[in-house]
Amino acid sequence: MTGIGILLSPPVAFFVFLAAAFGLYALGRGMAPKLTRAGGKLATYACGEDIPGAKVQFGYRLFFFIALFFTMMHVAVLVIATVPSGKIIFFALFYLIMIALSVAALVTRS
């Protein structure tokens, strides 16, 4: 490989850009003002109000409902979009009714 060909190979280009990113990071860190711990400088800004911090525990319950809904809708669109014409279209309508019932069960479940 020639000199420019080696520089354009993906592993070498990755390390060249990684070195450039670290260089920019070091340059920015050197130019930034030093942090002084004064008063409420490190406190969360909430429009001038003092809001005490609280630990919030997020769960994946809502995520799984949304992911299941997303999957059901996309599979339904894929199936309906690829249904051939003819008498088999009645199976597609039955499939749409079943998907609608599944979505209704998912949405109304608490």
Phi and psi in degrees as GROMACS dihedral restraints (atoms count N, CA, C in turn):
[ dihedral_restraints ]
;  ai    aj    ak    al  type     phi  dphi    fc
    3     4     5     6     1   -80.7    20    10
    4     5     6     7     1   173.4    20    10
    6     7     8     9     1   -59.2    20    10
    7     8     9    10     1   -45.1    20    10
    9    10    11    12     1   -73.6    20    10
   10    11    12    13     1   -29.3    20    10
   12    13    14    15     1   -67.1    20    10
   13    14    15    16     1   -37.3    20    10
   15    16    17    18     1   -67.5    20    10
   16    17    18    19     1   -39.8    20    10
   18    19    20    21     1   -66.1    20    10
   19    20    21    22     1   -26.6    20    10
   21    22    23    24     1   -89.7    20    10
   22    23    24    25     1    -3.4    20    10
   24    25    26    27     1   -70.2    20    10
   25    26    27    28     1   143.1    20    10
   27    28    29    30     1   -56.2    20    10
   28    29    30    31     1   -44.3    20    10
   30    31    32    33     1   -64.3    20    10
   31    32    33    34     1   -42.2    20    10
   33    34    35    36     1   -67.4    20    10
   34    35    36    37     1   -42.8    20    10
   36    37    38    39     1   -62.0    20    10
   37    38    39    40     1   -37.8    20    10
   39    40    41    42     1   -60.0    20    10
   40    41    42    43     1   -47.6    20    10
   42    43    44    45     1   -70.1    20    10
   43    44    45    46     1   -31.2    20    10
   45    46    47    48     1   -64.9    20    10
   46    47    48    49     1   -46.5    20    10
   48    49    50    51     1   -71.5    20    10
   49    50    51    52     1   -31.4    20    10
   51    52    53    54     1   -63.5    20    10
   52    53    54    55     1   -43.2    20    10
   54    55    56    57     1   -64.5    20    10
   55    56    57    58     1   -39.0    20    10
   57    58    59    60     1   -65.5    20    10
   58    59    60    61     1   -39.0    20    10
   60    61    62    63     1   -65.9    20    10
   61    62    63    64     1   -43.5    20    10
   63    64    65    66     1   -64.2    20    10
   64    65    66    67     1   -36.4    20    10
   66    67    68    69     1   -63.4    20    10
   67    68    69    70     1   -44.4    20    10
   69    70    71    72     1   -64.0    20    10
   70    71    72    73     1   -38.0    20    10
   72    73    74    75     1   -63.5    20    10
   73    74    75    76     1   -45.2    20    10
   75    76    77    78     1   -65.7    20    10
   76    77    78    79     1   -39.0    20    10
   78    79    80    81     1   -63.5    20    10
   79    80    81    82     1   -45.3    20    10
   81    82    83    84     1   -65.2    20    10
   82    83    84    85     1   -38.1    20    10
   84    85    86    87     1   -66.6    20    10
   85    86    87    88     1   -35.3    20    10
   87    88    89    90     1   -71.3    20    10
   88    89    90    91     1   -31.6    20    10
   90    91    92    93     1   -84.4    20    10
   91    92    93    94     1   -20.0    20    10
   93    94    95    96     1   -71.4    20    10
   94    95    96    97     1   146.5    20    10
   96    97    98    99     1   -70.0    20    10
   97    98    99   100     1   151.7    20    10
   99   100   101   102     1   -72.8    20    10
  100   101   102   103     1   144.2    20    10
  102   103   104   105     1   -78.0    20    10
  103   104   105   106     1   129.7    20    10
  105   106   107   108     1  -116.8    20    10
  106   107   108   109     1   129.5    20    10
  108   109   110   111     1   -83.2    20    10
  109   110   111   112     1    90.5    20    10
  111   112   113   114     1  -122.5    20    10
  112   113   114   115     1   125.8    20    10
  114   115   116   117     1    50.8    20    10
  115   116   117   118     1  -127.5    20    10
  117   118   119   120     1   -97.0    20    10
  118   119   120   121     1    28.2    20    10
  120   121   122   123     1   -62.2    20    10
  121   122   123   124     1   -35.2    20    10
  123   124   125   126     1   -96.9    20    10
  124   125   126   127     1     3.8    20    10
  126   127   128   129     1   -77.0    20    10
  127   128   129   130     1   153.2    20    10
  129   130   131   132     1   -69.1    20    10
  130   131   132   133     1   134.1    20    10
  132   133   134   135     1   -86.3    20    10
  133   134   135   136     1   125.6    20    10
  135   136   137   138     1  -136.0    20    10
  136   137   138   139     1    58.5    20    10
  138   139   140   141     1    58.1    20    10
  139   140   141   142     1    36.7    20    10
  141   142   143   144     1    86.0    20    10
  142   143   144   145     1    -2.7    20    10
  144   145   146   147     1   -93.3    20    10
  145   146   147   148     1   146.3    20    10
  147   148   149   150     1   -89.6    20    10
  148   149   150   151     1   108.4    20    10
  150   151   152   153     1  -112.3    20    10
  151   152   153   154     1   119.9    20    10
  153   154   155   156     1   -68.0    20    10
  154   155   156   157     1   144.4    20    10
  156   157   158   159     1   -73.2    20    10
  157   158   159   160     1   146.6    20    10
  159   160   161   162     1  -138.1    20    10
  160   161   162   163     1   143.5    20    10
  162   163   164   165     1   -81.5    20    10
  163   164   165   166     1   129.0    20    10
  165   166   167   168     1  -115.5    20    10
  166   167   168   169     1   128.7    20    10
  168   169   170   171     1  -104.7    20    10
  169   170   171   172     1   111.6    20    10
  171   172   173   174     1   -87.2    20    10
  172   173   174   175     1   147.5    20    10
  174   175   176   177     1  -119.5    20    10
  175   176   177   178     1   166.1    20    10
  177   178   179   180     1   -97.9    20    10
  178   179   180   181     1     5.7    20    10
  180   181   182   183     1   -58.2    20    10
  181   182   183   184     1   -50.9    20    10
  183   184   185   186     1   -66.4    20    10
  184   185   186   187     1   -35.3    20    10
  186   187   188   189     1   -60.4    20    10
  187   188   189   190     1   -42.7    20    10
  189   190   191   192     1   -67.1    20    10
  190   191   192   193     1   -36.0    20    10
  192   193   194   195     1   -63.5    20    10
  193   194   195   196     1   -44.3    20    10
  195   196   197   198     1   -67.3    20    10
  196   197   198   199     1   -40.3    20    10
  198   199   200   201     1   -64.7    20    10
  199   200   201   202     1   -40.8    20    10
  201   202   203   204     1   -65.9    20    10
  202   203   204   205     1   -42.3    20    10
  204   205   206   207     1   -61.7    20    10
  205   206   207   208     1   -46.2    20    10
  207   208   209   210     1   -57.6    20    10
  208   209   210   211     1   -46.3    20    10
  210   211   212   213     1   -64.6    20    10
  211   212   213   214     1   -45.0    20    10
  213   214   215   216     1   -61.2    20    10
  214   215   216   217     1   -43.8    20    10
  216   217   218   219     1   -67.2    20    10
  217   218   219   220     1   -41.4    20    10
  219   220   221   222     1   -70.4    20    10
  220   221   222   223     1   -37.3    20    10
  222   223   224   225     1   -66.8    20    10
  223   224   225   226     1   -39.3    20    10
  225   226   227   228     1   -62.3    20    10
  226   227   228   229     1   -44.3    20    10
  228   229   230   231     1   -63.5    20    10
  229   230   231   232     1   -41.5    20    10
  231   232   233   234     1   -62.7    20    10
  232   233   234   235     1   -43.8    20    10
  234   235   236   237     1   -66.7    20    10
  235   236   237   238     1   -47.1    20    10
  237   238   239   240     1   -66.0    20    10
  238   239   240   241     1   -36.6    20    10
  240   241   242   243     1   -68.4    20    10
  241   242   243   244     1   -23.2    20    10
  243   244   245   246     1  -106.1    20    10
  244   245   246   247     1    10.7    20    10
  246   247   248   249     1   -74.8    20    10
  247   248   249   250     1   127.2    20    10
  249   250   251   252     1   -73.2    20    10
  250   251   252   253     1   161.4    20    10
  252   253   254   255     1   -78.2    20    10
  253   254   255   256     1   163.3    20    10
  255   256   257   258     1   121.7    20    10
  256   257   258   259     1  -160.0    20    10
  258   259   260   261     1   -70.4    20    10
  259   260   261   262     1   -17.3    20    10
  261   262   263   264     1   -70.0    20    10
  262   263   264   265     1   -11.1    20    10
  264   265   266   267     1   -60.9    20    10
  265   266   267   268     1   -25.3    20    10
  267   268   269   270     1   -67.9    20    10
  268   269   270   271     1   -32.5    20    10
  270   271   272   273     1   -66.6    20    10
  271   272   273   274     1   -34.7    20    10
  273   274   275   276     1   -65.4    20    10
  274   275   276   277     1   -40.4    20    10
  276   277   278   279     1   -65.4    20    10
  277   278   279   280     1   -41.2    20    10
  279   280   281   282     1   -61.3    20    10
  280   281   282   283     1   -41.0    20    10
  282   283   284   285     1   -62.5    20    10
  283   284   285   286     1   -42.5    20    10
  285   286   287   288     1   -62.8    20    10
  286   287   288   289     1   -38.7    20    10
  288   289   290   291     1   -64.6    20    10
  289   290   291   292     1   -42.6    20    10
  291   292   293   294     1   -65.0    20    10
  292   293   294   295     1   -38.9    20    10
  294   295   296   297     1   -65.3    20    10
  295   296   297   298     1   -41.3    20    10
  297   298   299   300     1   -61.9    20    10
  298   299   300   301     1   -42.0    20    10
  300   301   302   303     1   -65.7    20    10
  301   302   303   304     1   -37.6    20    10
  303   304   305   306     1   -66.2    20    10
  304   305   306   307     1   -42.0    20    10
  306   307   308   309     1   -66.1    20    10
  307   308   309   310     1   -39.7    20    10
  309   310   311   312     1   -63.9    20    10
  310   311   312   313     1   -40.2    20    10
  312   313   314   315     1   -65.9    20    10
  313   314   315   316     1   -38.3    20    10
  315   316   317   318     1   -67.6    20    10
  316   317   318   319     1   -42.3    20    10
  318   319   320   321     1   -72.1    20    10
  319   320   321   322     1   -38.5    20    10
  321   322   323   324     1   -83.8    20    10
  322   323   324   325     1    -8.9    20    10
  324   325   326   327     1   -72.5    20    10
  325   326   327   328     1   134.1    20    10
